[in-house]
Amino acid sequence: MDPACSKPNRAERSRRAGRAGPDTVAGLWPSRNASSSRRREAQILAVVSVGGGIGACARYGTSLIWPTVPGAFPWTTFWINVTGSAVLGILVVLTTEKAGTHPLVRPFLFHGVLSGYTAFSVYAADAHNLIRDDRVATALLYLAVTLAAALFAIWASTALTRLLMAPRAERDEDIA
């Protein structure tokens, strides 16, 4: 029988339809012919992954340089969360209120770097460890002060960044 006249098999029909068969080796990136939304999702996943690795390494390196003594106030995690929150406030203004930001910058910085750097999971673990070590008052103080300082850092850095980005005439009016 002539192959051109034969009915295509299941794998051939899948290939023609753009679907991978069970024996197809898929690449890391969608092909150029793939839908743009799938390619965009892959790009976002890649930049978030790279950013998260960078942020986590920065957090881990900071904890190696300034380790927390068991049972003591976890100053390293506190300052990581406060500085990360301040940077978040600055970046929110710079990337949302300024035109021309590349669409992958926000996922890279917010969901990647800052999510990897700020250690709110470590914040909870530190509080748990303090409670386990019968340091309940320190744990409650740590929980409250960290949250308040992080929220203040976001507010202050956002306000200061907006003030510094305003044209000179607007800044003079705001000060007067």
Secondary structure, 3 states (H helix, E strand, C coil): CCCCCCCCCHHHHHHHHCCCCCCCCCCCCCCCCCCHHHHHHHHHHHHHHHHHHHHHHHHHHHHHHCCCCCCCCCHHHHHHHHHHHHHHHHHHHHHHCCCCCCCCHHHHHHHHHHHHHCCHHHHHHHHHHHHHCCCHHHHHHHHHHHHHHHHHHHHHHHHHHHHHHCCHHHHHHHHC
